[in-house]
Amino acid sequence: MHTLLIIAGIAVGLFVWIRRIRRVTRAAGYAYDAAGSVRGHLNRRRYKRDSAFSPITAIDHPVVAAATLLAFVAGPSGWPKSKTRIRMQLGAVAPDETVESALTYAEWATDQGIDEERAVAALVQNLRDWLDAAERRKLAAMIDIAASSGDRRSFILAEKATRLLDATRLGIAENPRR
């Protein structure tokens, strides 16, 4: 009889431990699924941010880049006021149809909900490569005009853009992703 009790005790003990191991395994599976879900969420967020930034990376012409930069600096409140002056100044360096399409693209790009500081940094990075020193000075003057029509945020973005342009002229490498 005592042998049967020992065997029954071992069987019950095994049953209890097997259930505990299954619970731990199930909990580990839930944790693994949750970690995968979080990783997927972070990847989707990164892809969404990068794809939302694509209107800026698609720009391949300096006039379009300058118009988009000026639209971001002016902001939604200052863009209607500064648009005519910017059109005239861009018209002095590019054909009218290029300027009109650049302004249209700039308005569209600013309406896409892109992070303004990141967009300004990327646009200045492209313009640094495309423009010489004289053209950069003209662009800095246009940035001042665009900022004067906007609000406080416009002045902050204008200061960042001119600082990035000046850093390039002086040969200082600055990280535009800050």
N, C-alpha and C positions, 0 to 999 in steps of 0.2 A: 504494500500500500504506500509506503513512504517513497518508493521508486516512482510510482505514478504521480505523487504529489510533486516530486522534483521535476519530472518530465513536464507536467502541467505548468509548473512555475516557470520553467525555461521557455515553454511555448508562449505563455502570456508575456513574459519579459521580451521575447523576440517580437511578438506582435506589437507591443507598446513601442519598442525602439524602431521598428519598421515604420509605424505610423508617424513617429517624430521625424524620422529621416525624410519621409514623403512630404511632411509639412514644410520642413526646411527647404527641400528641393523646390516645392511649389512657391515658397516665398522668394527663393533665389530667382526663379523664373519670372515672377512678377517684377522683381527689382531689375532684372535684365531687360524685360520689355519696357519698363519705365525709362531706363537709361537709353534704350534705342529710340524711344519716342522723343525724349529730350534732344538727343543728337539729331534726329530727323527734323525737329522743330528749328534747331539752330541752323541746320543746312538750308532749310526752306527760307528762313529769314535772310541768310547770307545771299542766296540766289535771288531773292526778291529785291534786296538792296542793290545788288550788282546789275540786275536787269533794269531796275528803275534808273540806274546811272547811265544806261546805254545811250540816251540822247546826247550826252556830253562826249562819250567816247566815239560816237559816230561822226563828229565834226571833223572835216578834213580840209577846211578852207579858212585862212586867217580872218577874212571879213566876217564869216559866220561866227567864228570863235569870238571875235571882238564884239560883235553885236550881242551875242549871248552873254558874254561877261558883263557888258554894260547893262543888259536887262536884269541880270542878277543883282548888280550893284544898285541900280535904281529901285528895284523892288516893285511890288504891285502898286504901291501908292505913287511912286515917283515916275514910273515908266511913261504914262501918258503925257506928262509935262515935258520930259526930256527927250521923247522919241523924235520930235521934229529937229531939234538941234543935233542929235546924234545922226539922224538921216542925212543932214547937210554935211556934217563932218566926214562921215563914211563915204558920202557921194563925192567928196573931193579926192578920194584915193581909190575908188572902185566904180565900175559902171552901175547905172541906176537899177537895172534888173537884178544884179547881184546884191545890191544893198536892200532892195525890197524883199527878195527871198530870204536874205540873212535876217532881216527884222522879223519877218513872219516866223521863221524857224526859232528865233530867239524867244518870241512870245510863247510859242508852243512849248519850248523846252522849259521855260520857267513855270509853266502851268502843270508840269509833270510831277511835282512834289519832291523834287530832288533836294538833298541837303545843300544849302547855299554855300556854306564854307568849303565843303568838299568840291563842289562844282567850280567855285572861283579858283581854288588851288589847282585843279586839273586844267582849267582853261588857261590860266597864267602859265602853267608848265608848257602847254602846247604853243602858246604865243611867244614864249621865250625862244623856242627853237625856230619859229617862223619869222620873227621880226628882228630888224637891226636896231641899233641904239636910237636913231632918229625916229623911227616908227614907234618905238617903245615910249619915247617922250610924248609923241602925239597921243598915243593910247592913254598915257597917264593923265593928260589934259582932258581927254574924253571921260575918263573915270571920275575926275573931279566934277565935271558937268553933270554926269549921271547921279553922283552922290548928292550934289546940291539940290536936286529935285526930290530926293527921297527923305526918309526919316533917319533916326539915329542908327538903325541897323545898316542903312546904306553907307553911312560914314565909316562904320566898323569894317564892312566888307571892302570899301574903297581903300581904307588904310592897309588892310591885309594885302589887297591886290597890288598896290603901289610898292609896298614893302617887298613883296615877292619879285616884282619887276626890278626894283633897285638892287636886291640881293643878287640877281643874275648879272646885272650890269657891273657890279663890283666884283664878280667872280666868287661870291659866297654861295656855297651849296646849302640850300635850306630844304627841309623836309616839308613837302606840301600837304602831307596827310595829317599834320598836327592839328 
